[in-house]
Amino acid sequence: MFKKLFLILLLSVASFAYDFGAVPKVSVADIPLGKPTMIQFGKTECVWCEHMAPYFKDIKAEYPKTPIYYVNTDLDVVGMIKYNVIVLPLSVFLDADGKEVGRVEGYLMPDKIMALLETYEVLVK
């Protein structure tokens, strides 16, 4: 009986995976350089990361050429170490050469995300 309940619970949790829409879920090593980019770090079962997912989905739907990438730190420990990820969620902004030019730790509202995308010249209209 316990095994059946556990399986049902596990399948239920899996069905609530974050929906980032067209935002690619990648490892840091797979992120192309050559233009300003935003990397959103999160992890499995991070309530704040999950809550921000629809914001990124909507931004990517409206501005599909904007380079935003999602990195799950549970799956990319090397990327987590490379960017010294301590607090989640974490937004990292890179210039065209891949140099970090900004970072914001913690939860962001959609208007703040848009302002940061414009400030770091990531937003492609």
Buried (B, 14 or more C-beta within 10 A) or exposed (E): EEEEEEEEEEEEEEEEEBEBBEBEBBBBEEBEEEBBBBBBBBBEEBEEBBEBBBBBBEBBEEBEEBBBBBBBBEEBEEBBEEBEBEEBBBBBBBBEEEEEBBBBBEBBEEEEBBEBBEEBEBBEE
